[in-house]
């Protein structure tokens, strides 16, 4: 895995933790957070390829959808 993708996954984990805290939900175990972060980053890359948007912005939007 490339350096940038690792950084994006770490950022996604931080976003996820923040979102769970904001919603007052318990934070899942580390392995579950890692799995979700990987899924979010992969999905953000797919969307960015299709639409040409910024990956970080897409990640924020995907994580923001947790409250729904």
N, CA, C, O and CB atoms as a CASP TS submission, in Angstrom:
PFRMAT TS
TARGET T0000
AUTHOR 0000-0000-0000
METHOD Language model
MODEL 1
PARENT N/A
ATOM      1  N   UNK     1       0.855  -1.176   0.000  1.00  0.00           N
ATOM      2  CA  UNK     1       0.000   0.000   0.000  1.00  0.00           C
ATOM      3  C   UNK     1       0.898   1.235   0.000  1.00  0.00           C
ATOM      4  O   UNK     1       1.922   1.273   0.682  1.00  0.00           O
ATOM      5  CB  UNK     1      -0.971   0.000   1.231  1.00  0.00           C
ATOM      6  N   UNK     2       0.504   2.230  -0.764  1.00  0.00           N
ATOM      7  CA  UNK     2       1.291   3.445  -0.879  1.00  0.00           C
ATOM      8  C   UNK     2       1.193   4.342   0.341  1.00  0.00           C
ATOM      9  O   UNK     2       0.269   4.249   1.149  1.00  0.00           O
ATOM     10  CB  UNK     2       0.867   4.204  -2.084  1.00  0.00           C
ATOM     11  N   UNK     3       2.175   5.203   0.439  1.00  0.00           N
ATOM     12  CA  UNK     3       2.250   6.132   1.568  1.00  0.00           C
ATOM     13  C   UNK     3       1.007   7.020   1.653  1.00  0.00           C
ATOM     14  O   UNK     3       0.442   7.194   2.732  1.00  0.00           O
ATOM     15  CB  UNK     3       3.503   7.001   1.453  1.00  0.00           C
ATOM     16  N   UNK     4       0.584   7.578   0.527  1.00  0.00           N
ATOM     17  CA  UNK     4      -0.580   8.473   0.548  1.00  0.00           C
ATOM     18  C   UNK     4      -1.849   7.751   0.979  1.00  0.00           C
ATOM     19  O   UNK     4      -2.660   8.299   1.725  1.00  0.00           O
ATOM     20  CB  UNK     4      -0.789   9.097  -0.825  1.00  0.00           C
ATOM     21  N   UNK     5      -2.014   6.532   0.512  1.00  0.00           N
ATOM     22  CA  UNK     5      -3.214   5.780   0.895  1.00  0.00           C
ATOM     23  C   UNK     5      -3.203   5.476   2.398  1.00  0.00           C
ATOM     24  O   UNK     5      -4.246   5.521   3.050  1.00  0.00           O
ATOM     25  CB  UNK     5      -3.311   4.462   0.081  1.00  0.00           C
ATOM     26  N   UNK     6      -2.031   5.169   2.941  1.00  0.00           N
ATOM     27  CA  UNK     6      -1.928   4.933   4.387  1.00  0.00           C
ATOM     28  C   UNK     6      -2.309   6.192   5.157  1.00  0.00           C
ATOM     29  O   UNK     6      -3.024   6.122   6.156  1.00  0.00           O
ATOM     30  CB  UNK     6      -0.497   4.486   4.769  1.00  0.00           C
ATOM     31  N   UNK     7      -1.831   7.340   4.690  1.00  0.00           N
ATOM     32  CA  UNK     7      -2.160   8.602   5.343  1.00  0.00           C
ATOM     33  C   UNK     7      -3.657   8.887   5.266  1.00  0.00           C
ATOM     34  O   UNK     7      -4.256   9.363   6.230  1.00  0.00           O
ATOM     35  CB  UNK     7      -1.372   9.748   4.710  1.00  0.00           C
ATOM     36  N   UNK     8      -4.247   8.595   4.125  1.00  0.00           N
ATOM     37  CA  UNK     8      -5.684   8.803   3.964  1.00  0.00           C
ATOM     38  C   UNK     8      -6.473   7.885   4.885  1.00  0.00           C
ATOM     39  O   UNK     8      -7.495   8.298   5.434  1.00  0.00           O
ATOM     40  CB  UNK     8      -6.098   8.571   2.510  1.00  0.00           C
ATOM     41  N   UNK     9      -6.021   6.649   5.063  1.00  0.00           N
ATOM     42  CA  UNK     9      -6.711   5.737   5.982  1.00  0.00           C
ATOM     43  C   UNK     9      -6.589   6.216   7.419  1.00  0.00           C
ATOM     44  O   UNK     9      -7.550   6.125   8.183  1.00  0.00           O
ATOM     45  CB  UNK     9      -6.150   4.317   5.854  1.00  0.00           C
ATOM     46  N   UNK    10      -5.424   6.723   7.799  1.00  0.00           N
ATOM     47  CA  UNK    10      -5.276   7.268   9.155  1.00  0.00           C
ATOM     48  C   UNK    10      -6.204   8.462   9.364  1.00  0.00           C
ATOM     49  O   UNK    10      -6.824   8.608  10.418  1.00  0.00           O
ATOM     50  CB  UNK    10      -3.813   7.685   9.414  1.00  0.00           C
ATOM     51  N   UNK    11      -6.288   9.305   8.350  1.00  0.00           N
ATOM     52  CA  UNK    11      -7.193  10.459   8.433  1.00  0.00           C
ATOM     53  C   UNK    11      -8.645  10.003   8.526  1.00  0.00           C
ATOM     54  O   UNK    11      -9.427  10.570   9.289  1.00  0.00           O
ATOM     55  CB  UNK    11      -7.008  11.381   7.212  1.00  0.00           C
ATOM     56  N   UNK    12      -9.005   8.989   7.760  1.00  0.00           N
ATOM     57  CA  UNK    12     -10.370   8.453   7.805  1.00  0.00           C
ATOM     58  C   UNK    12     -10.677   7.889   9.198  1.00  0.00           C
ATOM     59  O   UNK    12     -11.789   8.055   9.699  1.00  0.00           O
ATOM     60  CB  UNK    12     -10.560   7.355   6.725  1.00  0.00           C
ATOM     61  N   UNK    13      -9.711   7.233   9.816  1.00  0.00           N
ATOM     62  CA  UNK    13      -9.913   6.699  11.171  1.00  0.00           C
ATOM     63  C   UNK    13     -10.167   7.855  12.136  1.00  0.00           C
ATOM     64  O   UNK    13     -11.058   7.774  12.982  1.00  0.00           O
ATOM     65  CB  UNK    13      -8.675   5.858  11.635  1.00  0.00           C
ATOM     66  N   UNK    14      -9.391   8.926  12.011  1.00  0.00           N
ATOM     67  CA  UNK    14      -9.604  10.091  12.884  1.00  0.00           C
ATOM     68  C   UNK    14     -10.980  10.698  12.653  1.00  0.00           C
ATOM     69  O   UNK    14     -11.675  11.041  13.609  1.00  0.00           O
ATOM     70  CB  UNK    14      -8.515  11.154  12.645  1.00  0.00           C
ATOM     71  N   UNK    15     -11.378  10.831  11.388  1.00  0.00           N
ATOM     72  CA  UNK    15     -12.716  11.343  11.075  1.00  0.00           C
ATOM     73  C   UNK    15     -13.792  10.447  11.674  1.00  0.00           C
ATOM     74  O   UNK    15     -14.764  10.939  12.248  1.00  0.00           O
ATOM     75  CB  UNK    15     -12.909  11.454   9.554  1.00  0.00           C
ATOM     76  N   UNK    16     -13.623   9.132  11.542  1.00  0.00           N
ATOM     77  CA  UNK    16     -14.610   8.189  12.075  1.00  0.00           C
ATOM     78  C   UNK    16     -14.731   8.317  13.589  1.00  0.00           C
ATOM     79  O   UNK    16     -15.838   8.373  14.125  1.00  0.00           O
ATOM     80  CB  UNK    16     -14.234   6.751  11.699  1.00  0.00           C
ATOM     81  N   UNK    17     -13.601   8.362  14.272  1.00  0.00           N
ATOM     82  CA  UNK    17     -13.626   8.496  15.733  1.00  0.00           C
ATOM     83  C   UNK    17     -14.335   9.784  16.138  1.00  0.00           C
ATOM     84  O   UNK    17     -15.156   9.797  17.055  1.00  0.00           O
ATOM     85  CB  UNK    17     -12.192   8.473  16.307  1.00  0.00           C
ATOM     86  N   UNK    18     -14.002  10.865  15.438  1.00  0.00           N
ATOM     87  CA  UNK    18     -14.625  12.151  15.741  1.00  0.00           C
ATOM     88  C   UNK    18     -16.130  12.092  15.522  1.00  0.00           C
ATOM     89  O   UNK    18     -16.897  12.602  16.339  1.00  0.00           O
ATOM     90  CB  UNK    18     -14.011  13.257  14.882  1.00  0.00           C
ATOM     91  N   UNK    19     -16.553  11.479  14.434  1.00  0.00           N
ATOM     92  CA  UNK    19     -17.984  11.394  14.121  1.00  0.00           C
ATOM     93  C   UNK    19     -18.715  10.556  15.174  1.00  0.00           C
ATOM     94  O   UNK    19     -19.804  10.929  15.611  1.00  0.00           O
ATOM     95  CB  UNK    19     -18.197  10.788  12.710  1.00  0.00           C
ATOM     96  N   UNK    20     -18.130   9.433  15.582  1.00  0.00           N
ATOM     97  CA  UNK    20     -18.755   8.608  16.617  1.00  0.00           C
ATOM     98  C   UNK    20     -18.874   9.386  17.933  1.00  0.00           C
ATOM     99  O   UNK    20     -19.905   9.322  18.602  1.00  0.00           O
ATOM    100  CB  UNK    20     -17.945   7.312  16.834  1.00  0.00           C
ATOM    101  N   UNK    21     -17.823  10.116  18.301  1.00  0.00           N
ATOM    102  CA  UNK    21     -17.882  10.908  19.527  1.00  0.00           C
ATOM    103  C   UNK    21     -18.950  11.988  19.423  1.00  0.00           C
ATOM    104  O   UNK    21     -19.702  12.227  20.368  1.00  0.00           O
ATOM    105  CB  UNK    21     -16.519  11.541  19.824  1.00  0.00           C
ATOM    106  N   UNK    22     -19.007  12.630  18.277  1.00  0.00           N
ATOM    107  CA  UNK    22     -19.993  13.702  18.059  1.00  0.00           C
ATOM    108  C   UNK    22     -21.415  13.173  18.172  1.00  0.00           C
ATOM    109  O   UNK    22     -22.298  13.859  18.687  1.00  0.00           O
ATOM    110  CB  UNK    22     -19.788  14.351  16.683  1.00  0.00           C
ATOM    111  N   UNK    23     -21.637  11.951  17.690  1.00  0.00           N
ATOM    112  CA  UNK    23     -22.967  11.350  17.737  1.00  0.00           C
ATOM    113  C   UNK    23     -23.262  10.666  19.072  1.00  0.00           C
ATOM    114  O   UNK    23     -24.383  10.216  19.310  1.00  0.00           O
ATOM    115  CB  UNK    23     -23.113  10.353  16.614  1.00  0.00           C
ATOM    116  N   UNK    24     -22.249  10.590  19.943  1.00  0.00           N
ATOM    117  CA  UNK    24     -22.434   9.940  21.236  1.00  0.00           C
ATOM    118  C   UNK    24     -22.510   8.432  21.150  1.00  0.00           C
ATOM    119  O   UNK    24     -23.053   7.780  22.041  1.00  0.00           O
ATOM    120  CB  UNK    24     -23.668  10.453  21.884  1.00  0.00           C
ATOM    121  N   UNK    25     -21.967   7.873  20.076  1.00  0.00           N
ATOM    122  CA  UNK    25     -21.967   6.418  19.893  1.00  0.00           C
ATOM    123  C   UNK    25     -20.635   5.850  20.373  1.00  0.00           C
ATOM    124  O   UNK    25     -19.619   6.543  20.331  1.00  0.00           O
ATOM    125  CB  UNK    25     -22.219   6.041  18.400  1.00  0.00           C
ATOM    126  N   UNK    26     -20.628   4.613  20.822  1.00  0.00           N
ATOM    127  CA  UNK    26     -19.358   4.000  21.223  1.00  0.00           C
ATOM    128  C   UNK    26     -18.451   3.802  20.006  1.00  0.00           C
ATOM    129  O   UNK    26     -18.914   3.444  18.923  1.00  0.00           O
ATOM    130  CB  UNK    26     -19.607   2.647  21.931  1.00  0.00           C
ATOM    131  N   UNK    27     -17.154   4.041  20.206  1.00  0.00           N
ATOM    132  CA  UNK    27     -16.185   3.875  19.118  1.00  0.00           C
ATOM    133  C   UNK    27     -15.905   2.384  18.954  1.00  0.00           C
ATOM    134  O   UNK    27     -15.586   1.704  19.929  1.00  0.00           O
ATOM    135  CB  UNK    27     -14.858   4.672  19.405  1.00  0.00           C
ATOM    136  N   UNK    28     -16.020   1.872  17.733  1.00  0.00           N
ATOM    137  CA  UNK    28     -15.766   0.447  17.490  1.00  0.00           C
ATOM    138  C   UNK    28     -14.305   0.084  17.753  1.00  0.00           C
ATOM    139  O   UNK    28     -13.457   0.971  17.846  1.00  0.00           O
ATOM    140  CB  UNK    28     -16.142   0.079  16.050  1.00  0.00           C
ATOM    141  N   UNK    29     -14.003  -1.213  17.874  1.00  0.00           N
ATOM    142  CA  UNK    29     -12.615  -1.645  18.069  1.00  0.00           C
ATOM    143  C   UNK    29     -11.724  -1.199  16.893  1.00  0.00           C
ATOM    144  O   UNK    29     -12.214  -0.893  15.806  1.00  0.00           O
ATOM    145  CB  UNK    29     -12.553  -3.184  18.229  1.00  0.00           C
ATOM    146  N   UNK    30     -10.427  -1.170  17.138  1.00  0.00           N
ATOM    147  CA  UNK    30      -9.461  -0.676  16.153  1.00  0.00           C
ATOM    148  C   UNK    30      -9.528  -1.427  14.827  1.00  0.00           C
ATOM    149  O   UNK    30      -9.430  -0.812  13.766  1.00  0.00           O
ATOM    150  CB  UNK    30      -8.063  -0.773  16.713  1.00  0.00           C
ATOM    151  N   UNK    31      -9.693  -2.741  14.875  1.00  0.00           N
ATOM    152  CA  UNK    31      -9.733  -3.499  13.621  1.00  0.00           C
ATOM    153  C   UNK    31     -10.980  -3.161  12.798  1.00  0.00           C
ATOM    154  O   UNK    31     -10.925  -3.143  11.569  1.00  0.00           O
ATOM    155  CB  UNK    31      -9.692  -5.004  13.913  1.00  0.00           C
ATOM    156  N   UNK    32     -12.088  -2.896  13.464  1.00  0.00           N
ATOM    157  CA  UNK    32     -13.314  -2.499  12.768  1.00  0.00           C
ATOM    158  C   UNK    32     -13.154  -1.100  12.166  1.00  0.00           C
ATOM    159  O   UNK    32     -13.593  -0.855  11.042  1.00  0.00           O
ATOM    160  CB  UNK    32     -14.525  -2.535  13.736  1.00  0.00           C
ATOM    161  N   UNK    33     -12.525  -0.177  12.913  1.00  0.00           N
ATOM    162  CA  UNK    33     -12.275   1.158  12.393  1.00  0.00           C
ATOM    163  C   UNK    33     -11.372   1.097  11.163  1.00  0.00           C
ATOM    164  O   UNK    33     -11.609   1.800  10.180  1.00  0.00           O
ATOM    165  CB  UNK    33     -11.647   2.043  13.474  1.00  0.00           C
ATOM    166  N   UNK    34     -10.348   0.267  11.218  1.00  0.00           N
ATOM    167  CA  UNK    34      -9.417   0.106  10.093  1.00  0.00           C
ATOM    168  C   UNK    34     -10.158  -0.411   8.862  1.00  0.00           C
ATOM    169  O   UNK    34      -9.940   0.073   7.751  1.00  0.00           O
ATOM    170  CB  UNK    34      -8.265  -0.859  10.469  1.00  0.00           C
ATOM    171  N   UNK    35     -11.026  -1.388   9.062  1.00  0.00           N
ATOM    172  CA  UNK    35     -11.786  -1.958   7.950  1.00  0.00           C
ATOM    173  C   UNK    35     -12.702  -0.902   7.328  1.00  0.00           C
ATOM    174  O   UNK    35     -12.780  -0.779   6.106  1.00  0.00           O
ATOM    175  CB  UNK    35     -12.614  -3.172   8.427  1.00  0.00           C
ATOM    176  N   UNK    36     -13.388  -0.147   8.176  1.00  0.00           N
ATOM    177  CA  UNK    36     -14.283   0.904   7.668  1.00  0.00           C
ATOM    178  C   UNK    36     -13.505   2.007   6.965  1.00  0.00           C
ATOM    179  O   UNK    36     -13.941   2.513   5.930  1.00  0.00           O
ATOM    180  CB  UNK    36     -15.107   1.501   8.811  1.00  0.00           C
ATOM    181  N   UNK    37     -12.358   2.381   7.518  1.00  0.00           N
ATOM    182  CA  UNK    37     -11.531   3.421   6.911  1.00  0.00           C
ATOM    183  C   UNK    37     -11.039   2.977   5.536  1.00  0.00           C
ATOM    184  O   UNK    37     -11.038   3.766   4.591  1.00  0.00           O
ATOM    185  CB  UNK    37     -10.335   3.763   7.822  1.00  0.00           C
ATOM    186  N   UNK    38     -10.627   1.727   5.423  1.00  0.00           N
ATOM    187  CA  UNK    38     -10.169   1.204   4.138  1.00  0.00           C
ATOM    188  C   UNK    38     -11.294   1.242   3.118  1.00  0.00           C
ATOM    189  O   UNK    38     -11.079   1.615   1.964  1.00  0.00           O
ATOM    190  CB  UNK    38      -9.639  -0.229   4.292  1.00  0.00           C
ATOM    191  N   UNK    39     -12.487   0.860   3.535  1.00  0.00           N
ATOM    192  CA  UNK    39     -13.651   0.891   2.643  1.00  0.00           C
ATOM    193  C   UNK    39     -13.956   2.317   2.203  1.00  0.00           C
ATOM    194  O   UNK    39     -14.233   2.558   1.028  1.00  0.00           O
ATOM    195  CB  UNK    39     -14.881   0.277   3.336  1.00  0.00           C
ATOM    196  N   UNK    40     -13.907   3.254   3.127  1.00  0.00           N
ATOM    197  CA  UNK    40     -14.203   4.652   2.820  1.00  0.00           C
ATOM    198  C   UNK    40     -13.177   5.224   1.848  1.00  0.00           C
ATOM    199  O   UNK    40     -13.542   5.912   0.894  1.00  0.00           O
ATOM    200  CB  UNK    40     -14.238   5.487   4.104  1.00  0.00           C
ATOM    201  N   UNK    41     -11.899   4.944   2.083  1.00  0.00           N
ATOM    202  CA  UNK    41     -10.848   5.456   1.201  1.00  0.00           C
ATOM    203  C   UNK    41     -10.990   4.856  -0.200  1.00  0.00           C
ATOM    204  O   UNK    41     -10.864   5.567  -1.197  1.00  0.00           O
ATOM    205  CB  UNK    41      -9.449   5.140   1.782  1.00  0.00           C
ATOM    206  N   UNK    42     -11.247   3.567  -0.272  1.00  0.00           N
ATOM    207  CA  UNK    42     -11.427   2.923  -1.576  1.00  0.00           C
ATOM    208  C   UNK    42     -12.621   3.520  -2.325  1.00  0.00           C
ATOM    209  O   UNK    42     -12.542   3.785  -3.525  1.00  0.00           O
ATOM    210  CB  UNK    42     -11.618   1.407  -1.403  1.00  0.00           C
ATOM    211  N   UNK    43     -13.712   3.724  -1.614  1.00  0.00           N
ATOM    212  CA  UNK    43     -14.909   4.308  -2.225  1.00  0.00           C
ATOM    213  C   UNK    43     -14.637   5.754  -2.658  1.00  0.00           C
ATOM    214  O   UNK    43     -15.092   6.173  -3.722  1.00  0.00           O
ATOM    215  CB  UNK    43     -16.102   4.256  -1.238  1.00  0.00           C
ATOM    216  N   UNK    44     -13.908   6.509  -1.850  1.00  0.00           N
ATOM    217  CA  UNK    44     -13.576   7.893  -2.188  1.00  0.00           C
ATOM    218  C   UNK    44     -12.716   7.944  -3.454  1.00  0.00           C
ATOM    219  O   UNK    44     -12.904   8.820  -4.298  1.00  0.00           O
ATOM    220  CB  UNK    44     -12.841   8.577  -1.013  1.00  0.00           C
ATOM    221  N   UNK    45     -11.784   7.016  -3.584  1.00  0.00           N
ATOM    222  CA  UNK    45     -10.955   6.970  -4.781  1.00  0.00           C
ATOM    223  C   UNK    45     -11.788   6.625  -6.016  1.00  0.00           C
ATOM    224  O   UNK    45     -11.576   7.182  -7.093  1.00  0.00           O
ATOM    225  CB  UNK    45      -9.826   5.955  -4.606  1.00  0.00           C
ATOM    226  N   UNK    46     -12.719   5.717  -5.852  1.00  0.00           N
ATOM    227  CA  UNK    46     -13.572   5.337  -6.977  1.00  0.00           C
ATOM    228  C   UNK    46     -14.408   6.539  -7.431  1.00  0.00           C
ATOM    229  O   UNK    46     -14.511   6.815  -8.626  1.00  0.00           O
ATOM    230  CB  UNK    46     -14.493   4.151  -6.588  1.00  0.00           C
ATOM    231  N   UNK    47     -14.999   7.246  -6.470  1.00  0.00           N
ATOM    232  CA  UNK    47     -15.818   8.416  -6.787  1.00  0.00           C
ATOM    233  C   UNK    47     -14.955   9.509  -7.423  1.00  0.00           C
ATOM    234  O   UNK    47     -15.378  10.158  -8.379  1.00  0.00           O
ATOM    235  CB  UNK    47     -16.520   8.952  -5.514  1.00  0.00           C
ATOM    236  N   UNK    48     -13.753   9.709  -6.893  1.00  0.00           N
ATOM    237  CA  UNK    48     -12.861  10.738  -7.439  1.00  0.00           C
ATOM    238  C   UNK    48     -12.493  10.439  -8.892  1.00  0.00           C
ATOM    239  O   UNK    48     -12.396  11.352  -9.712  1.00  0.00           O
ATOM    240  CB  UNK    48     -11.587  10.845  -6.587  1.00  0.00           C
ATOM    241  N   UNK    49     -12.288   9.157  -9.207  1.00  0.00           N
ATOM    242  CA  UNK    49     -11.983   8.794 -10.592  1.00  0.00           C
ATOM    243  C   UNK    49     -13.164   9.096 -11.509  1.00  0.00           C
ATOM    244  O   UNK    49     -12.974   9.539 -12.642  1.00  0.00           O
ATOM    245  CB  UNK    49     -11.608   7.308 -10.687  1.00  0.00           C
ATOM    246  N   UNK    50     -14.372   8.860 -11.030  1.00  0.00           N
ATOM    247  CA  UNK    50     -15.560   9.080 -11.846  1.00  0.00           C
ATOM    248  C   UNK    50     -15.896  10.557 -12.003  1.00  0.00           C
ATOM    249  O   UNK    50     -16.264  10.997 -13.091  1.00  0.00           O
ATOM    250  CB  UNK    50     -16.737   8.356 -11.246  1.00  0.00           C
ATOM    251  N   UNK    51     -15.771  11.318 -10.933  1.00  0.00           N
ATOM    252  CA  UNK    51     -16.237  12.700 -10.925  1.00  0.00           C
ATOM    253  C   UNK    51     -15.122  13.738 -10.931  1.00  0.00           C
ATOM    254  O   UNK    51     -15.368  14.913 -11.203  1.00  0.00           O
ATOM    255  CB  UNK    51     -17.095  12.920  -9.737  1.00  0.00           C
ATOM    256  N   UNK    52     -13.901  13.311 -10.632  1.00  0.00           N
ATOM    257  CA  UNK    52     -12.783  14.246 -10.617  1.00  0.00           C
ATOM    258  C   UNK    52     -12.751  15.154  -9.403  1.00  0.00           C
ATOM    259  O   UNK    52     -12.218  16.261  -9.479  1.00  0.00           O
ATOM    260  CB  UNK    52     -12.818  15.077 -11.839  1.00  0.00           C
ATOM    261  N   UNK    53     -13.303  14.719  -8.297  1.00  0.00           N
ATOM    262  CA  UNK    53     -13.328  15.534  -7.084  1.00  0.00           C
ATOM    263  C   UNK    53     -12.136  15.200  -6.183  1.00  0.00           C
ATOM    264  O   UNK    53     -11.370  14.276  -6.455  1.00  0.00           O
ATOM    265  CB  UNK    53     -14.651  15.322  -6.321  1.00  0.00           C
ATOM    266  N   UNK    54     -12.002  15.968  -5.116  1.00  0.00           N
ATOM    267  CA  UNK    54     -10.956  15.788  -4.132  1.00  0.00           C
ATOM    268  C   UNK    54     -11.291  14.595  -3.234  1.00  0.00           C
ATOM    269  O   UNK    54     -12.409  14.485  -2.732  1.00  0.00           O
ATOM    270  CB  UNK    54     -10.769  17.070  -3.296  1.00  0.00           C
ATOM    271  N   UNK    55     -10.314  13.702  -3.035  1.00  0.00           N
ATOM    272  CA  UNK    55     -10.534  12.483  -2.248  1.00  0.00           C
ATOM    273  C   UNK    55     -10.883  12.813  -0.797  1.00  0.00           C
ATOM    274  O   UNK    55     -11.776  12.190  -0.222  1.00  0.00           O
ATOM    275  CB  UNK    55      -9.288  11.586  -2.295  1.00  0.00           C
ATOM    276  N   UNK    56     -10.200  13.774  -0.205  1.00  0.00           N
ATOM    277  CA  UNK    56     -10.451  14.125   1.203  1.00  0.00           C
ATOM    278  C   UNK    56     -11.873  14.659   1.381  1.00  0.00           C
ATOM    279  O   UNK    56     -12.551  14.299   2.343  1.00  0.00           O
ATOM    280  CB  UNK    56      -9.423  15.177   1.694  1.00  0.00           C
ATOM    281  N   UNK    57     -12.323  15.497   0.479  1.00  0.00           N
ATOM    282  CA  UNK    57     -13.691  16.025   0.553  1.00  0.00           C
ATOM    283  C   UNK    57     -14.713  14.898   0.457  1.00  0.00           C
ATOM    284  O   UNK    57     -15.717  14.896   1.170  1.00  0.00           O
ATOM    285  CB  UNK    57     -13.935  17.056  -0.566  1.00  0.00           C
ATOM    286  N   UNK    58     -14.455  13.960  -0.413  1.00  0.00           N
ATOM    287  CA  UNK    58     -15.365  12.818  -0.569  1.00  0.00           C
ATOM    288  C   UNK    58     -15.375  11.986   0.702  1.00  0.00           C
ATOM    289  O   UNK    58     -16.437  11.546   1.143  1.00  0.00           O
ATOM    290  CB  UNK    58     -14.954  11.944  -1.779  1.00  0.00           C
ATOM    291  N   UNK    59     -14.192  11.760   1.307  1.00  0.00           N
ATOM    292  CA  UNK    59     -14.124  10.991   2.560  1.00  0.00           C
ATOM    293  C   UNK    59     -14.953  11.655   3.646  1.00  0.00           C
ATOM    294  O   UNK    59     -15.697  10.988   4.365  1.00  0.00           O
ATOM    295  CB  UNK    59     -12.666  10.843   3.029  1.00  0.00           C
ATOM    296  N   UNK    60     -14.821  12.978   3.762  1.00  0.00           N
ATOM    297  CA  UNK    60     -15.602  13.708   4.769  1.00  0.00           C
ATOM    298  C   UNK    60     -17.097  13.519   4.547  1.00  0.00           C
ATOM    299  O   UNK    60     -17.850  13.312   5.499  1.00  0.00           O
ATOM    300  CB  UNK    60     -15.254  15.202   4.738  1.00  0.00           C
ATOM    301  N   UNK    61     -17.518  13.589   3.303  1.00  0.00           N
ATOM    302  CA  UNK    61     -18.938  13.413   2.983  1.00  0.00           C
ATOM    303  C   UNK    61     -19.403  12.003   3.308  1.00  0.00           C
ATOM    304  O   UNK    61     -20.493  11.819   3.849  1.00  0.00           O
ATOM    305  CB  UNK    61     -19.196  13.719   1.507  1.00  0.00           C
ATOM    306  N   UNK    62     -18.586  11.007   2.984  1.00  0.00           N
ATOM    307  CA  UNK    62     -18.959   9.610   3.270  1.00  0.00           C
ATOM    308  C   UNK    62     -19.060   9.366   4.773  1.00  0.00           C
ATOM    309  O   UNK    62     -19.972   8.682   5.236  1.00  0.00           O
ATOM    310  CB  UNK    62     -17.935   8.638   2.650  1.00  0.00           C
ATOM    311  N   UNK    63     -18.125   9.925   5.525  1.00  0.00           N
ATOM    312  CA  UNK    63     -18.147   9.740   6.970  1.00  0.00           C
ATOM    313  C   UNK    63     -19.304  10.535   7.578  1.00  0.00           C
ATOM    314  O   UNK    63     -19.910  10.098   8.557  1.00  0.00           O
ATOM    315  CB  UNK    63     -16.800  10.171   7.597  1.00  0.00           C
ATOM    316  N   UNK    64     -19.604  11.677   7.013  1.00  0.00           N
ATOM    317  CA  UNK    64     -20.741  12.465   7.482  1.00  0.00           C
ATOM    318  C   UNK    64     -22.055  11.756   7.338  1.00  0.00           C
ATOM    319  O   UNK    64     -23.013  12.070   8.045  1.00  0.00           O
ATOM    320  CB  UNK    64     -20.805  13.751   6.752  1.00  0.00           C
ATOM    321  N   UNK    65     -22.120  10.795   6.430  1.00  0.00           N
ATOM    322  CA  UNK    65     -23.333  10.010   6.227  1.00  0.00           C
ATOM    323  C   UNK    65     -23.584   9.007   7.349  1.00  0.00           C
ATOM    324  O   UNK    65     -24.621   8.343   7.348  1.00  0.00           O
ATOM    325  CB  UNK    65     -23.254   9.284   4.911  1.00  0.00           C
ATOM    326  N   UNK    66     -22.666   8.879   8.307  1.00  0.00           N
ATOM    327  CA  UNK    66     -22.860   7.939   9.425  1.00  0.00           C
ATOM    328  C   UNK    66     -24.099   8.246  10.231  1.00  0.00           C
ATOM    329  O   UNK    66     -24.752   7.337  10.743  1.00  0.00           O
ATOM    330  CB  UNK    66     -21.658   7.955  10.338  1.00  0.00           C
ATOM    331  N   UNK    67     -24.428   9.516  10.347  1.00  0.00           N
ATOM    332  CA  UNK    67     -25.555   9.875  11.195  1.00  0.00           C
ATOM    333  C   UNK    67     -26.893   9.514  10.597  1.00  0.00           C
ATOM    334  O   UNK    67     -27.920   9.619  11.267  1.00  0.00           O
ATOM    335  CB  UNK    67     -25.524  11.327  11.484  1.00  0.00           C
ATOM    336  N   UNK    68     -26.899   9.092   9.348  1.00  0.00           N
ATOM    337  CA  UNK    68     -28.153   8.704   8.709  1.00  0.00           C
ATOM    338  C   UNK    68     -28.452   7.257   8.929  1.00  0.00           C
ATOM    339  O   UNK    68     -29.475   6.759   8.458  1.00  0.00           O
ATOM    340  CB  UNK    68     -28.114   8.994   7.236  1.00  0.00           C
TER
END
